[in-house]
Amino acid sequence: MSNTSTLSIEQSLQLIVKMEGAMAAAVVDANTGFMLGAMSKSSTIDLEYASASNTELYHAKQRIMKSLGIKEQIEDFLITLETQYHILLPVQHLDGIFIYFVLSKDKGTLALARRRLKDIAAQMQIL
């Protein structure tokens, strides 16, 4: 994937949910808690609720880092459940925007998914 091309939110989500083991994905505005787009292969994942709730996690971690004087950027958050990985990946060039991704532990490969998410995020634009 070339870093010279640009992807819309919809195109980005389409690529994300095509990944092996992908269950659901959303692009979220952490400033409002609202989804800018979402796609799911699972009827049990409430992406609207998860997006709003994960916005709180996003802000909490930023506050903690500021309090501790940590100046680094967050690459991603990883929450490991028994059957799923939940990944929050801030889109570095779009302030306050993050990708929320749910990956099946049995069907997906975490390292590959993280790399792919990072590549997609680097090309994503709000068009």
DRENPA-3360 file (N, C-alpha, C; in nm, 2 decimals, always signed):
BEGIN
1 = MSNTSTLS = +0.08/-0.12/+0.00/+0.00/+0.00/+0.00/+0.09/+0.12/+0.00 ~ +0.08/+0.21/-0.10/+0.16/+0.33/-0.11/+0.11/+0.44/-0.02 ~ +0.20/+0.51/+0.04/+0.16/+0.62/+0.13/+0.12/+0.75/+0.05 ~ +0.13/+0.74/-0.08/+0.09/+0.86/-0.16/-0.06/+0.87/-0.19 ~ -0.13/+0.75/-0.17/-0.27/+0.76/-0.20/-0.35/+0.80/-0.08 ~ -0.47/+0.84/-0.10/-0.56/+0.89/+0.01/-0.68/+0.80/+0.01 ~ -0.72/+0.77/+0.13/-0.84/+0.68/+0.15/-0.95/+0.76/+0.23 ~ -1.07/+0.75/+0.19/-1.18/+0.81/+0.26/-1.21/+0.72/+0.38;
9 = IEQSLQLI = -1.29/+0.77/+0.47/-1.32/+0.68/+0.59/-1.39/+0.55/+0.54 ~ -1.48/+0.56/+0.45/-1.55/+0.44/+0.40/-1.45/+0.34/+0.34 ~ -1.36/+0.39/+0.25/-1.26/+0.31/+0.19/-1.17/+0.24/+0.30 ~ -1.14/+0.32/+0.40/-1.05/+0.27/+0.51/-1.12/+0.16/+0.58 ~ -1.25/+0.18/+0.61/-1.33/+0.08/+0.68/-1.34/-0.05/+0.60 ~ -1.36/-0.03/+0.47/-1.38/-0.15/+0.38/-1.25/-0.23/+0.39 ~ -1.14/-0.17/+0.38/-1.01/-0.24/+0.39/-0.99/-0.31/+0.52 ~ -1.03/-0.24/+0.63/-1.01/-0.30/+0.76/-1.10/-0.42/+0.78;
17 = VKMEGAMA = -1.23/-0.41/+0.74/-1.31/-0.53/+0.77/-1.29/-0.65/+0.67 ~ -1.21/-0.62/+0.57/-1.16/-0.73/+0.48/-1.05/-0.82/+0.55 ~ -0.99/-0.77/+0.65/-0.88/-0.84/+0.72/-0.93/-0.97/+0.77 ~ -0.85/-1.07/+0.77/-0.88/-1.20/+0.82/-0.91/-1.19/+0.97 ~ -1.03/-1.23/+1.02/-1.06/-1.23/+1.16/-1.13/-1.10/+1.20 ~ -1.15/-1.00/+1.11/-1.21/-0.88/+1.14/-1.36/-0.90/+1.18 ~ -1.40/-0.84/+1.29/-1.54/-0.85/+1.34/-1.61/-0.71/+1.32 ~ -1.54/-0.60/+1.35/-1.61/-0.47/+1.35/-1.50/-0.36/+1.35;
25 = AAVVDANT = -1.54/-0.25/+1.29/-1.44/-0.14/+1.29/-1.53/-0.01/+1.29 ~ -1.47/+0.10/+1.35/-1.53/+0.23/+1.34/-1.42/+0.33/+1.34 ~ -1.45/+0.45/+1.28/-1.36/+0.56/+1.29/-1.44/+0.66/+1.38 ~ -1.37/+0.71/+1.49/-1.43/+0.78/+1.59/-1.37/+0.92/+1.61 ~ -1.45/+1.02/+1.64/-1.40/+1.15/+1.67/-1.40/+1.16/+1.82 ~ -1.28/+1.16/+1.88/-1.27/+1.16/+2.03/-1.32/+1.29/+2.09 ~ -1.32/+1.39/+2.01/-1.37/+1.52/+2.06/-1.52/+1.52/+2.09 ~ -1.59/+1.44/+2.02/-1.74/+1.43/+2.04/-1.79/+1.29/+2.08;
33 = GFMLGAMS = -1.71/+1.19/+2.06/-1.75/+1.05/+2.09/-1.83/+0.99/+1.99 ~ -1.85/+1.06/+1.88/-1.94/+1.01/+1.77/-1.86/+0.94/+1.67 ~ -1.92/+0.84/+1.61/-1.86/+0.76/+1.50/-1.87/+0.85/+1.37 ~ -1.76/+0.85/+1.29/-1.76/+0.91/+1.16/-1.80/+0.81/+1.05 ~ -1.79/+0.68/+1.09/-1.82/+0.57/+1.00/-1.80/+0.44/+1.08 ~ -1.87/+0.34/+1.03/-1.86/+0.21/+1.10/-1.90/+0.09/+1.01 ~ -1.84/-0.02/+1.03/-1.88/-0.14/+0.95/-1.86/-0.26/+1.05 ~ -1.95/-0.36/+1.04/-1.95/-0.47/+1.13/-1.99/-0.60/+1.06;
41 = KSSTIDLE = -1.93/-0.71/+1.10/-1.97/-0.84/+1.06/-2.04/-0.91/+1.17 ~ -2.05/-0.84/+1.29/-2.11/-0.90/+1.41/-2.23/-0.83/+1.45 ~ -2.34/-0.90/+1.48/-2.46/-0.83/+1.53/-2.46/-0.81/+1.68 ~ -2.36/-0.86/+1.75/-2.35/-0.85/+1.89/-2.26/-0.73/+1.94 ~ -2.20/-0.67/+1.85/-2.11/-0.55/+1.89/-2.18/-0.42/+1.86 ~ -2.21/-0.35/+1.97/-2.28/-0.22/+1.96/-2.17/-0.11/+1.93 ~ -2.14/-0.08/+1.81/-2.03/+0.01/+1.78/-2.05/+0.15/+1.82 ~ -2.18/+0.19/+1.82/-2.21/+0.33/+1.87/-2.17/+0.34/+2.02;
49 = YASASNTE = -2.22/+0.25/+2.10/-2.19/+0.25/+2.24/-2.04/+0.23/+2.27 ~ -1.98/+0.13/+2.20/-1.84/+0.11/+2.22/-1.75/+0.23/+2.18 ~ -1.79/+0.30/+2.07/-1.71/+0.41/+2.03/-1.72/+0.52/+2.13 ~ -1.84/+0.55/+2.18/-1.85/+0.65/+2.29/-1.77/+0.62/+2.41 ~ -1.78/+0.49/+2.45/-1.71/+0.44/+2.57/-1.56/+0.45/+2.56 ~ -1.51/+0.41/+2.44/-1.37/+0.41/+2.42/-1.31/+0.55/+2.41 ~ -1.40/+0.64/+2.38/-1.36/+0.78/+2.38/-1.31/+0.82/+2.52 ~ -1.38/+0.77/+2.62/-1.35/+0.80/+2.76/-1.21/+0.74/+2.79;
57 = LYHAKQRI = -1.19/+0.62/+2.74/-1.06/+0.55/+2.76/-0.95/+0.63/+2.70 ~ -0.97/+0.68/+2.58/-0.88/+0.76/+2.50/-0.84/+0.88/+2.58 ~ -0.93/+0.95/+2.63/-0.91/+1.08/+2.70/-0.84/+1.05/+2.84 ~ -0.88/+0.94/+2.91/-0.82/+0.90/+3.03/-0.67/+0.88/+3.02 ~ -0.63/+0.80/+2.92/-0.49/+0.77/+2.89/-0.41/+0.90/+2.86 ~ -0.47/+0.99/+2.78/-0.40/+1.11/+2.75/-0.38/+1.20/+2.88 ~ -0.48/+1.20/+2.97/-0.47/+1.27/+3.10/-0.36/+1.21/+3.18 ~ -0.35/+1.08/+3.19/-0.25/+1.01/+3.27/-0.11/+1.04/+3.21;
65 = MKSLGIKE = -0.10/+1.03/+3.08/+0.03/+1.06/+3.02/+0.08/+1.20/+3.05 ~ -0.02/+1.30/+3.04/+0.02/+1.44/+3.07/+0.06/+1.45/+3.21 ~ -0.01/+1.39/+3.30/+0.02/+1.40/+3.45/+0.16/+1.34/+3.48 ~ +0.20/+1.24/+3.40/+0.33/+1.17/+3.42/+0.44/+1.24/+3.34 ~ +0.40/+1.34/+3.26/+0.50/+1.41/+3.18/+0.55/+1.33/+3.06 ~ +0.47/+1.23/+3.02/+0.51/+1.15/+2.90/+0.48/+1.23/+2.78 ~ +0.58/+1.25/+2.70/+0.56/+1.33/+2.58/+0.54/+1.25/+2.45 ~ +0.55/+1.12/+2.46/+0.53/+1.03/+2.34/+0.39/+1.03/+2.29;
73 = QIEDFLIT = +0.38/+0.99/+2.16/+0.25/+0.97/+2.10/+0.20/+0.83/+2.13 ~ +0.08/+0.81/+2.15/+0.02/+0.67/+2.16/+0.01/+0.61/+2.02 ~ +0.07/+0.49/+2.01/+0.06/+0.42/+1.88/-0.07/+0.35/+1.87 ~ -0.11/+0.28/+1.98/-0.24/+0.21/+1.99/-0.26/+0.16/+2.13 ~ -0.39/+0.13/+2.15/-0.43/+0.07/+2.28/-0.47/-0.07/+2.24 ~ -0.44/-0.17/+2.33/-0.48/-0.31/+2.30/-0.55/-0.36/+2.43 ~ -0.67/-0.41/+2.40/-0.75/-0.47/+2.51/-0.77/-0.62/+2.47 ~ -0.72/-0.71/+2.55/-0.73/-0.85/+2.51/-0.84/-0.92/+2.59;
81 = LETQYHIL = -0.94/-0.98/+2.53/-1.04/-1.05/+2.59/-1.02/-1.20/+2.56 ~ -1.10/-1.29/+2.61/-1.08/-1.43/+2.59/-1.09/-1.47/+2.44 ~ -1.18/-1.41/+2.37/-1.19/-1.45/+2.23/-1.17/-1.33/+2.13 ~ -1.14/-1.21/+2.18/-1.12/-1.10/+2.09/-1.01/-1.01/+2.13 ~ -0.96/-0.93/+2.03/-0.87/-0.82/+2.06/-0.95/-0.70/+2.02 ~ -0.94/-0.59/+2.11/-0.99/-0.46/+2.08/-0.88/-0.37/+2.06 ~ -0.87/-0.30/+1.95/-0.76/-0.21/+1.92/-0.81/-0.07/+1.90 ~ -0.75/+0.03/+1.97/-0.78/+0.17/+1.94/-0.65/+0.23/+1.89;
89 = LPVQHLDG = -0.66/+0.28/+1.77/-0.54/+0.33/+1.70/-0.57/+0.48/+1.66 ~ -0.50/+0.57/+1.74/-0.51/+0.71/+1.70/-0.46/+0.74/+1.56 ~ -0.53/+0.82/+1.48/-0.48/+0.85/+1.35/-0.40/+0.98/+1.37 ~ -0.27/+0.96/+1.36/-0.17/+1.06/+1.40/-0.19/+1.19/+1.33 ~ -0.22/+1.20/+1.21/-0.23/+1.32/+1.13/-0.37/+1.38/+1.14 ~ -0.47/+1.32/+1.21/-0.60/+1.37/+1.22/-0.63/+1.39/+1.37 ~ -0.62/+1.51/+1.42/-0.63/+1.53/+1.57/-0.76/+1.48/+1.63 ~ -0.75/+1.39/+1.73/-0.87/+1.35/+1.80/-0.95/+1.24/+1.73;
97 = IFIYFVLS = -0.89/+1.18/+1.62/-0.96/+1.08/+1.54/-0.89/+0.94/+1.57 ~ -0.97/+0.84/+1.60/-0.91/+0.71/+1.62/-0.99/+0.60/+1.55 ~ -0.92/+0.49/+1.52/-0.99/+0.37/+1.47/-1.01/+0.28/+1.58 ~ -1.13/+0.23/+1.59/-1.17/+0.12/+1.69/-1.19/-0.01/+1.61 ~ -1.12/-0.11/+1.64/-1.12/-0.24/+1.57/-1.13/-0.36/+1.66 ~ -1.22/-0.45/+1.62/-1.24/-0.57/+1.69/-1.20/-0.69/+1.60 ~ -1.10/-0.77/+1.66/-1.04/-0.88/+1.58/-1.07/-1.01/+1.66 ~ -1.11/-1.11/+1.59/-1.12/-1.25/+1.65/-0.98/-1.30/+1.68;
105 = KDKGTLAL = -0.96/-1.35/+1.80/-0.84/-1.41/+1.84/-0.81/-1.54/+1.76 ~ -0.92/-1.61/+1.73/-0.90/-1.74/+1.67/-0.88/-1.73/+1.52 ~ -0.93/-1.62/+1.46/-0.92/-1.61/+1.31/-0.83/-1.51/+1.26 ~ -0.79/-1.42/+1.34/-0.70/-1.31/+1.30/-0.56/-1.32/+1.35 ~ -0.47/-1.24/+1.30/-0.33/-1.23/+1.35/-0.31/-1.09/+1.40 ~ -0.28/-1.08/+1.53/-0.27/-0.95/+1.59/-0.16/-0.87/+1.53 ~ -0.04/-0.92/+1.51/+0.07/-0.84/+1.46/+0.04/-0.79/+1.32 ~ -0.02/-0.87/+1.23/-0.05/-0.83/+1.10/-0.16/-0.73/+1.10;
113 = ARRRLKDI = -0.26/-0.74/+1.19/-0.37/-0.65/+1.20/-0.32/-0.51/+1.24 ~ -0.23/-0.51/+1.34/-0.18/-0.38/+1.39/-0.10/-0.31/+1.28 ~ -0.02/-0.38/+1.21/+0.06/-0.32/+1.10/-0.04/-0.27/+0.99 ~ -0.14/-0.35/+0.95/-0.23/-0.31/+0.85/-0.31/-0.18/+0.89 ~ -0.36/-0.18/+1.02/-0.43/-0.07/+1.07/-0.34/+0.06/+1.06 ~ -0.22/+0.05/+1.10/-0.13/+0.16/+1.09/-0.11/+0.21/+0.95 ~ -0.10/+0.12/+0.85/-0.08/+0.16/+0.71/-0.21/+0.23/+0.66 ~ -0.32/+0.17/+0.69/-0.45/+0.23/+0.65/-0.47/+0.37/+0.71;
121 = AAQMQIL = -0.44/+0.38/+0.84/-0.46/+0.51/+0.91/-0.37/+0.62/+0.85 ~ -0.25/+0.58/+0.81/-0.16/+0.68/+0.75/-0.22/+0.74/+0.62 ~ -0.30/+0.67/+0.55/-0.36/+0.72/+0.43/-0.50/+0.78/+0.44 ~ -0.56/+0.76/+0.56/-0.70/+0.80/+0.57/-0.71/+0.96/+0.58 ~ -0.81/+1.01/+0.52/-0.84/+1.15/+0.52/-0.99/+1.17/+0.54 ~ -1.03/+1.28/+0.60/-1.17/+1.31/+0.61/-1.21/+1.39/+0.49 ~ -1.27/+1.33/+0.40/-1.30/+1.40/+0.27/-1.44/+1.46/+0.27;
% end
